[in-house]
Amino acid sequence: MSSFNPFEEKPMPIDKTFMDWRMMNPKSYNKEETDPYTKTRIILMNGTEFEAQWFSRNFSRHCDDNDLRRELALTRRIEQQQQKRISCLRPRNETILETTIAYEQLAVDLTAVLAKMEENCTVKNALNFALLEDFDHLYRYSNLLDYEYGTDPKKLVGGYTEIMPARPTIAEHRYPFDSIFPHVNNKNSSLQTLLNINIITAAEQQTMNYYMNVAPLYCKSDLGRRLYQEIGMIEEEHVSQYESLKDTNATWLEDLLLHEYTECYLYYSCYMIECDRYIKRIWEECLIQEIAHLNKAKEFLWKYERKEWQQVIPCGNFPSILKLGSNIEYVRNIIATTTGNTQRLECVVPLDDLKENAPFFFYQSTVNNDVHNVASHEVIAKYIQSKSCDYRYEVAEHPICVLRDRTCDNTGIGRIPSETPDSTSICGTTSNNCNCHTQSCDGKINR
């Protein structure tokens, strides 16, 4: 347990946290020399700041007190400045696709780290379920990168994250009803669970937004534009899944406090493990700013709802810091045990549990009516046609036999029951200590 408690820190006066243009335009990192996890931290915090200002903006739209709206505008302006500063750390000579590899590496390793820290099995199921899909996205984009630019994706991920197929992207397109999980109860959940939900929601939302905006800007090929379009739709599903986990009974001010606390936790984690001295200083300065924001949120909670911060966050001490790193064995276990799963309403279930008339199959037949025109499949097919086999970086043979063939892209697993191996696990663990919810046939969650 970390001894750092941001509520015990003396906050800087908020007006002293404004930045000038020079500070908002930092020196960009060197894409050839910077550690992959420094790049992923930058993406994570860029997304965290976007979520902070977007939440504040929606709060303001649902608030009828102009004094509070002015206070929200004050903090939001600084969050915007922080976002601009962090976003500009990306160098001009880094292509959209190179940045995308960092986005997907973040999605894989962040999700894996959070899942390993998670005790609530509903949340753990959601993390492990989407983990395999982001892992497959990394594989698709990597093949496109090598095919169109001749850049080795293994170098970009530093060899820390494998690049190979998992649940095929074509199988990830589900009916919209099947993208909602039960929400947690904040008062009955651990602080780590609340942090995990906030963190992954912001991170996936950032990825969704990035793909929504860069798809039409990808100029190398129409295939690349279509791949961003397709995977962007999966990211929309992921955001729906993760945001549905948030406690719907929390007040706006309680949620504001949790947002600011999450930012403090992430900046502190980034500061503690950052290897780049220049960027480490940026994390420290952002943490100081966020402590001021947290103090304001604490004041608002008392002023408008007469609640102490401890009623929302009983203990202010940070849990173990978030450390991004390699998760190869964990991901391999999840691939081996859950690739054949899909979602039915609130449940993660094996594909063969679905009835023939399930909405999943209707949606699949609509969006994927011509498999050969699905970008995520076409990019692998074109690569194989050009190079004789797909691009991969594996430390051992693939954990699923049907995905070991490098001369043919599999479009059946996770989509066609007869071509999908049985899943042996829901949450991706065989531990007897995992207090998982059992999943009933009516789509409800039972204890």
N, C-alpha and C positions, 0 to 999 in steps of 0.2 A: 504494500500500500504506500502510495506516495504521500509525503508529508506536506506537499504544497497545497495550500488552500487559498484560492484567489479572493475569497471573501475577507481574508485576514490581511490582504495587501492594501497599503494606502493608495487610493486611486489618484492619478494625475487629474487636475482640472480639465474637463472635457474640451474647453476652448483652446487648450494648449496642445491638443492632439491633431489639429489641422495640419496639412502638408502643403508645401509649395510645389511648383511644377517640376523643379529639379528632383525633389524627393520622390515624386510620383513617376519619374522616368528613370528607373535604375539601370545599372549596367546589366545587359543580358548575359545569360550563361553561355558557355562554349559548348555547343552541341556535341562536339567530338570528345570532350574531356570530362564533362559533368556526369556524376554518378546517376544511373537510371532512377534511383529512389529519390534523389533530389528533384529530378524532373517530375516524378509522380507526386511528391509533396507539394510542388508548386501548383499542379493541376488540382489537387485536393483542396488547397486553401483558396484558390481562385473560385472553385465551386462553393466552398463554405461561405465566402463573402457574397457570392451571388445569392445564395439561399437567405443569408441574413438580410440583405436589402430587399429581396422579393417578399419575404415574410413581413418585414416592416411596412412595405408598401400596401400589402393586403390588409394588414392590421389598420393602417390609416384609413383605408376605404370602408372599414366597418366600425369606425370610431366616430362618435358625435361630439367629442370634447376637443375643442381646438387647441387648448393648452397642451394636452397630451399629444395631439397630432404635431404640434410644433416641436415638442421634445423628440418625437420619433423622427421627424425630419432632420433634426440636428445630428442624431446618432447615425441616421441613414446616409447623410452626406459623407461622414467619415468612413463608413463601410464602403461607399462607392470609391473613395480615394484609395483605400486599401486594395480594393479589387483591381483598380487601374495599375497600381504599383506592382502587384503580384503578376498580373497578366503580362506586363511589359518585360518580365524576366525572360520570356520566350524570345529567342533570337530571330531576326528577320530571315536568316538563311535556312531555317528549319521548315521543311515542307509540311503541308497539311497532313499528309500520310505518315510522316515521321512522328509528328505530334500525336497522331491517332494511336500509334503503337504504344506510346507512353500512357495514353488514356486507358487502353485495354489492359496494359500491365498493372496499372493502378487498380482497375476494376477487379482483376483476378486476385492480386495479393492483398489488397485492402479487404475484400470480401472474405478471403480465407482467414486472415488475422482476426477479423471481427467474429467470424463463426467459431473459431477456436476459443475465443474469450466468452462466448455466449452460453448462458445457462438456460434461458427460456427456449424451449424446443420449437415453439411456433416461429419465433424469430430465427432460430438456427435453421429450421426447414427453409424459410424464405431465403436466407443467405446462401445456403448450399444449393438450392434450386437454381438461382440466378447465376451462381458462380460458374457452373458448367457452360452456361450460355455465353457469358463474357469470355470465357476461355476459348470457346469455338470462334468467337468474333476475332480474337487475337490471331488465330490461325488463318482466317479468311483475309484479313487485312495484310498479314505478313506475306501471303502468297501474292497479293496484288502489288505490294511494295517491291518484292524481288522481280516480279514479272514486268512491271512498268518502269522501275527505276534502277534495277540491278543492285539495290542496297540490301545488305544482309541483315535481316531482322534480329538474328541472334546477338549481333553486336549492340543493337539498340537496347535490348533487354538485359544485356550484360551476362547472359547465360544463367540468370537467376530464375527465369520463368520458362517452362517448356512451351513449345509451339507445336501443337498437334490437334486433331479434331476431338470434339467431345459430343454433346448432344448437338446434332447438326442445326445450323441456323434455320434451315428450311422447316424444321420440326418445331421451332419455337413460336410460330405464329398461332396464337390461341384466341378463341372468342373473347371479347372484352369482359364478359361476366366472370371469366376464369382468371382474373388478375387482381383479386381482392382477398386479403387475409383478415382474420379477426384482429381488432385493435387491442393493444395491451392496456392495462390499468396502471397508470403511473405510480399510484400509491402502493401497489402490490409488486412492483418491479424493482429490480436492482438498479443502481445508478449506472452500472455498465450497460445494461440493456437500453436504458433511455439514451445514453450517449451513442450506442451502436446504431439505433434507429435514426437518430438525427444525422449522424455522420454518413451512413450509407445512402440515405434519402438525398442529401445534398450532393454527394459524389455522383450518383446515378443521374440526378437531374442535370448536373453540369455536362455529363456525357451526352444526354439527350439533347440539350440545347446546342452543344457543339455540332452534333451531326445534323440537327435541323438547319443550322446556318451555313455549314460548309458544303453540304451536298451540292447545291448549285454552283459553288465556287470551285469545285474540283474540275480542273481544266484538262487533265491528262487524257481522260477517256470518258465516254458515256458509261462504260461498265463501272468505273469507279464511282461516278455520280449515283448510279443505281444501287451500288453496294451500300453507300452511305444512307441512301433512302430506305433500303430494306432494314439495315441494322438499327437505324434511327427508330423504326417502328417497334423493334424489340425493346429498345431502351425506354420507349413510352410505356410498355408493359411493366418493365422493372420499376419505374418510378411509381406507377399505380400500385404495384405490390408493396413497395417499401413504405410509401406514405400512408397506406391503409393500416399499417401497424401502429401509427401514432395514436395516442389517447385522444379520442374525440370529445371527451368531457373536460379536458384541460381548458382553462380560460386563456384569452389572448395574452394576458400579462404573465401567467404562469409559463406559457409557451415562450414568451419573450425571454424570461429568465433562463430557461433551459437552452435557448438558442445562444445567448451570450456566454453561458457557462460552457457549452460545447465548443465555442470558438476559443475560449481561454484554454480549455483542455488540449485542443489540437495545436494551438500555437506553442504551448508549453512542451508538448510531445515533440513537435518539429524542432524546437530550439534545443531540446536535450539530446537529440540524436543526429542533428545536421552535421555533415562533414565539410561543407563549404562555408568558410569563415564569413565571407561577405553576405551570403544568404542567411546564415545563422543570426547575424545582427538584425536583419530584417524581421525574422521571426520574433526576436526579443522585443523589438520596437512595436510590432503588432500586438504582442501579448500585453504590453503596457497600455496600449490603446484599448484593448478589449477589457482589461480590468476596470477601466473607467466606464465603459459601456455596461459592464455587469453591475457596477455600483449604481448606475442610473436605473437599470431594470429593477434592482432591489428596492430603490426608493419609490418607484412607480407602484410596485406591488403593494407596498405598505400604504402609500398615499391613497390609492384608488380602491384597494380591496381589503385593507387592514390585515394583510397576511405577512408574516415574517418569511424570509427566504428559506428557513429550515422546514417550513411546511411544504415546500416543493422539493427541496434538495436537503434531506435530513442531515447529511454529513458533507461538508464542502470539500473535504480532502479528495484529491484526484485518485481514481483507481490507477492501476499500473498503466504507464504511458503507452501510447500506440506506437509500435515499432514496425514499420514496413520492412519486409525481407522476403527471402525465398520460402515458398511453401509447396515445393514439388511433391513431397510424399503425401501431404494432406490432400492436395488436389487429385493426385492419382487414386487415392482411396475413394474420394467422392465420385470420380469418373467410374470406377469399378462397381460401385454400389448403387448409383442413382441415375445413370444416364438414361435409362428407360422410363423415367418418371415424367409425368405431365401434371397440370393443375386442373382440378374440377371444383369450381366455386372456391370455397376456402381451403380445400384439401390438396395436398401433394399426394398423387396416387400413381401406381404403375399404369402405363398406357393401356394394358389389356384389361384394366378395371372399367374402362369407358364402354358404354353401350354403343351399338352401331349408329344410333341416331343422336349421339352426343354433339353439342355445338362445336366442339373441337374439329370434328371431321367436316362439318358444314363449312366452317371458316377456312380450313385447309383447302377444300375443293374450290373455294372461291378465289382466294389470293394466290394459291399455288396451282391453279388449274393447268398450267403448262410448266412442268418442272424445269425444262430446258431454258426457260426464260427467267428463272429465278437467279438473281445476281450472285447470291452467296454460293450457289452451285456452279454457275457459269464461270466464275473466276477460278475455281479449282480445276474445272474441266479444261479451260484454256491453258492453264499452267501445265497440266499433265500433257496436253497435246503438244506443247512447246518443248517441255523438258523431260518427258517420259514418265516422271513421277512428281508428286506434289512436294512442296517445301515443308520441311519439318525440322524442329530441333528437339530431340528426345534423348533422355539419359538412359533409357531402357526401352524394351518393346512396349507397345501400347497395351494398357491393362484390359482392353476389350478386343477379343479376337477379330470381330468383323470390322474393326476400324484400323487394322494393321495393314490392309491393302493400300499401298501408296499409288496404285495405277488407276484407281477408280474412286470417285467421290460417292460416299454412301448417302443416299437421300431417304432411306427407309427407317432407320433406327429412330425411335422416339416419335414416329409419324405413322408408321404402318405396323399394327400389332404383330403380324406374322413375321416381321423382320426385326423385331425388337426383343432383345434378351430380357429375361425376368430381372426386375430390380429386387435386391435383397435387403434394402434398407430405405427408410424414408429420410431420416435426418442425417444419414451418412456416417453413423457410428454404431458399433455393435456393443458399446459399453453398457453394462447393466446399471450403471449409475445415471444414465440419461433418463430423466423423468419426462418422457415424451407424451404428448397428447395422442390418444388413439384417434384414428380418422374414420368416421362412420360413413355409410353409403349415401346418406342424405345430404352430405356436404357440410355437416355441422362438426364442431370440434367437441369431443367428450373428454372428460378427465378420467 
